[in-house]
């Protein structure tokens, strides 16, 4: 999918985005650019509103997913918890291009332009316009309301992204809220399927996935089990993570029960939480394990995996794809919320995003239904030595790197949108400088060639939106894809492309970008600069120039500021 435009139209706006705020993404006048990897980088000072765009998109897609859903848990049917006529933002226009899996080629000729509008207090509406997306083709409305019998999702489901991915390095509660609500919906969906004696349960209907530390383990595991050396090359490189492969891991499952009330006797009925998974996914997992054993007394199941080629073949036979494997682990992780009571769920469903983390309890190891243990990675160190290391021993920067690259590999051939809020905060300067290239390598490595109907361009399938304060990342993005956020004196937010402002970003020096975008002319820290200015005062007061220059050189490292100061005082003499 490729985003075209978002406009906020409700009177109250959305957070710092006022009514009338508009941001333009791809242009229909330059469709060739859509076939290349061109992430959108939102830049600006703190509080300028760049993260609010990610938050608005997450909220909008959450609202649409609930509107079109075939299945809704009873908790969401309560109008106090969700109303089709109320969204945040409550009035908007969203436009994007999207292709369908049932068509032969992923080329724009087979894409549709999707226009979603919502008026305040009204239900959203969806319209589609086939290629070439102009007046020569008719615009028609697509229903966002499922059939009354709810035997299928609404027709509009086919025109939504297959996956909406959220990630924030700063624990952005507003961004994570719709994803947390989705997790609770998944739990309720599964719980009611268990109560109603479904035969099996494969994956939740809702497409929102939030990548936190726990979920990233599932992402990495699925990638290392299914991907080949070519697609894993960006991770394997010694200058990135040096990961050579997966050595071993253990899965710990506590066999907890759901408790239901019998409608007739009003007695409590206990049903194993894994009832719908026992005969299919869980049995498949046992067949992939090197060994497994259970303790009936503690109601615990352990599965050990010593990973070799046979292990990988077993996973490919029973789970077929890395995404299918991930979806199973994702479901198990979401079942960790099984102990959350109905009152807490309702509190979260009605939450506007502030202090949501405090509302949702965190389970103890015994309350958890599922977690990984002894997750060992085979890693090449900078010294050239190869060593097995626990995943938990990796640095914050390495974990952050794996979050982002792993999910790109996992969704390389899926139509998706990635909302990444400052994904590089723990990176060293070298990693920041190569972040965009590595993202491109991760996505492009999965580009199939020589298919019967032609090459498969994965870049048309997804859009990547990220916020950043890093001039290194901005320097790797084209000016049409760098959006600068500013607030005027009245507090109104504007979002303009660097190309509109006449700012060249691609390949531009990070010092120049820091000056032009972040209004910071100095290349050294403020404290060092203040101390350097004290030397300038001493020069101006008449102290001996040669002695002060020697003292200046002894105290400060090399910088443009120091050279300019020395030149200034020597020119005066």
C-alpha positions, 0 to 999 in steps of 0.5 A, spaced: 500 500 500 502 507 498 499 512 502 497 519 499 494 524 504 491 524 511 487 530 513 484 532 520 477 535 519 474 535 526 473 541 530 477 539 536 483 536 531 487 531 534 492 532 539 497 538 536 494 537 529 488 542 528 482 542 524 484 543 517 491 539 518 493 536 512 499 531 510 501 529 503 505 522 502 506 519 495 504 523 489 500 520 483 504 524 478 510 520 480 508 513 481 515 510 479 517 513 486 512 508 489 516 502 486 522 504 490 524 504 497 522 511 500 520 511 507 517 517 510 521 521 515 518 526 520 523 531 523 522 537 527 523 539 534 520 536 540 513 537 541 512 539 533 507 534 532 510 529 528 508 523 532 501 525 532 500 523 525 503 516 527 498 516 532 492 518 528 493 513 523 493 507 528 487 510 531 483 510 524 485 503 522 483 501 529 477 504 528 476 501 521 478 494 523 473 494 528 467 497 524 469 491 518 470 485 523 466 479 522 467 477 529 466 482 535 467 480 542 461 482 547 465 487 550 466 491 544 459 491 542 457 495 548 456 502 546 460 505 552 466 501 549 466 502 542 461 506 537 462 506 530 460 514 529 466 516 534 473 516 532 479 519 534 480 524 530 472 524 529 473 527 522 478 525 517 480 524 510 485 518 508 487 516 501 492 511 499 493 505 494 492 498 495 493 492 491 489 485 492 492 478 493 487 475 488 490 479 482 496 476 478 501 482 479 503 487 484 503 493 479 499 499 479 495 497 474 491 492 478 491 497 484 485 501 487 485 508 490 482 508 497 478 514 499 476 513 507 472 519 509 468 520 516 464 526 518 463 528 526 458 523 529 457 519 523 460 512 521 466 512 516 465 511 509 470 507 504 470 509 496 475 506 491 477 508 484 481 503 480 487 505 475 488 510 473 485 513 479 482 519 475 475 522 472 476 516 466 474 511 472 468 511 476 468 511 484 464 506 487 462 506 495 465 499 499 461 497 505 464 497 512 458 494 515 458 486 515 452 482 513 447 481 519 449 474 520 456 476 520 458 470 516 463 474 513 467 481 514 465 487 511 467 488 503 471 494 506 476 489 509 479 487 503 481 494 502 485 495 508 492 493 510 493 486 511 498 488 517 498 495 521 505 495 525 506 499 531 513 500 534 516 506 539 522 506 542 520 511 547 513 507 550 509 512 546 502 510 550 498 514 545 501 510 539 500 503 543 493 504 545 489 502 539 494 496 539 493 494 546 486 494 545 486 490 539 490 485 544 485 485 548 480 484 543 484 478 540 484 475 547 476 476 548 475 473 541 479 467 542 476 466 549 469 466 546 471 461 541 473 457 546 466 457 550 463 456 544 466 450 542 470 452 535 474 446 532 480 451 531 483 458 532 488 460 527 489 467 528 486 474 530 481 477 525 484 484 527 490 486 523 494 491 528 500 488 531 505 492 536 512 490 537 514 490 544 520 486 547 516 480 548 513 480 541 520 482 538 523 475 540 517 471 536 519 476 530 526 474 531 525 466 532 520 466 526 525 469 521 531 465 524 527 459 523 524 460 516 529 465 512 535 463 508 542 466 508 540 471 502 534 474 506 538 474 513 544 477 510 543 484 513 542 481 520 548 477 519 553 482 517 559 483 522 558 491 522 550 490 524 549 484 529 553 479 527 548 474 528 549 467 524 543 463 526 539 460 532 542 455 537 537 453 541 531 455 545 526 453 550 518 454 550 515 454 557 507 453 557 503 454 563 496 450 562 492 455 565 484 454 565 479 459 562 473 459 567 466 460 564 459 460 568 454 455 566 448 458 564 443 453 567 446 451 573 450 458 574 456 453 576 463 455 574 466 450 568 474 450 567 476 449 560 483 449 558 486 455 555 489 451 549 483 447 548 483 450 541 490 449 539 492 442 542 490 438 536 493 443 531 498 448 533 501 445 539 501 438 536 505 441 531 510 444 535 511 438 539 513 435 533 518 440 531 521 440 538 527 436 540 524 434 546 518 436 551 516 434 557 510 436 562 508 436 569 501 435 571 502 437 578 504 444 576 500 444 570 507 446 566 509 444 559 516 445 557 519 444 549 526 444 548 529 446 541 536 444 539 536 448 532 539 444 526 537 443 519 532 438 521 529 443 526 528 448 520 525 443 516 520 441 521 517 448 522 517 449 515 513 443 514 508 444 520 507 452 520 509 453 512 511 460 513 515 465 517 508 469 518 504 463 520 509 461 525 509 468 528 502 469 528 502 462 533 507 465 537 503 472 537 497 469 539 500 465 545 503 472 547 496 475 547 493 469 551 498 472 557 493 477 558 488 471 560 487 473 567 485 481 566 479 482 569 473 485 565 473 491 569 480 492 567 478 491 560 473 496 559 477 501 563 482 500 557 477 500 551 474 507 554 481 510 555 484 516 551 491 514 552 494 517 558 496 512 563 494 506 560 500 502 561 498 503 569 491 500 567 493 494 564 497 489 570 503 485 568 503 478 569 508 474 574 512 468 571 507 463 574 501 467 571 504 468 564 501 462 559 507 462 555 514 465 554 521 463 551 527 461 556 534 460 554 534 463 547 541 462 545 544 466 538 550 464 535 553 470 534 560 473 531 563 478 535 568 484 533 574 480 535 572 474 530 570 469 535 564 466 534 560 465 541 553 462 543 549 468 547 543 469 550 538 474 546 537 477 553 545 479 553 544 483 547 545 491 548 539 495 547 541 498 540 541 491 538 534 489 540 532 495 537 535 493 530 532 486 531 525 489 532 525 493 526 529 489 521 526 483 523 519 485 522 521 488 515 523 481 513 517 477 516 512 482 512 516 483 506 511 480 501 505 483 505 501 489 504 502 493 510 504 500 513 509 500 519 509 506 524 516 507 527 516 512 532 524 514 533 526 507 532 534 509 532 534 512 539 539 506 542 543 506 535 551 508 535 552 513 529 554 508 525 548 504 525 544 511 524 548 512 518 546 505 515 539 504 518 535 506 511 540 502 507 539 496 512 532 497 512 532 497 504 536 491 504 532 487 509 525 488 504 529 488 498 532 481 499 525 478 499 523 480 492 522 474 488 524 474 481 522 470 475 515 469 477 510 466 471 507 473 471 513 477 472 517 480 477 514 481 484 516 488 487 515 488 494 516 495 495 509 497 492 506 493 498 508 497 504 509 504 506 514 505 512 513 512 516 518 513 521 519 519 526 527 521 527 531 526 530 537 523 527 540 527 521 544 521 519 537 518 517 534 524 514 540 524 510 539 518 507 531 520 505 530 524 499 527 531 500 520 529 497 520 523 503 522 528 509 516 532 512 518 537 516 514 539 522 513 546 525 508 550 530 507 557 529 506 562 534 498 560 535 500 553 536 498 551 529 502 545 526 504 545 519 507 539 515 511 540 509 516 536 505 523 538 505 522 539 497 517 544 498 522 548 503 527 548 498 532 543 502 536 538 499 536 532 504 539 526 500 546 526 501 547 532 505 552 533 511 549 532 517 552 538 520 548 542 515 541 538 516 542 540 524 543 547 522 537 547 517 532 543 520 533 543 528 536 550 528 542 548 531 549 551 528 554 549 533 557 542 532 559 541 539 555 541 546 552 547 549 557 546 555 563 546 551 561 552 547 560 556 554 567 554 556 570 556 549 566 563 550 569 564 557 576 564 553 574 569 548 572 573 553 579 572 556 582 574 549 578 580 549 580 582 556 587 583 553 590 576 556 596 574 552 594 570 545 599 565 545 598 562 552 591 562 551 591 559 544 596 553 548 591 553 553 585 552 549 588 547 545 590 543 551 583 543 554 579 542 547 579 537 542 578 539 534 572 543 532 570 548 527 568 552 533 575 552 536 578 553 529 574 559 528 575 562 535 583 561 534 582 565 527 578 570 530 583 572 535 589 571 531 586 576 526 585 581 531 593 581 532 
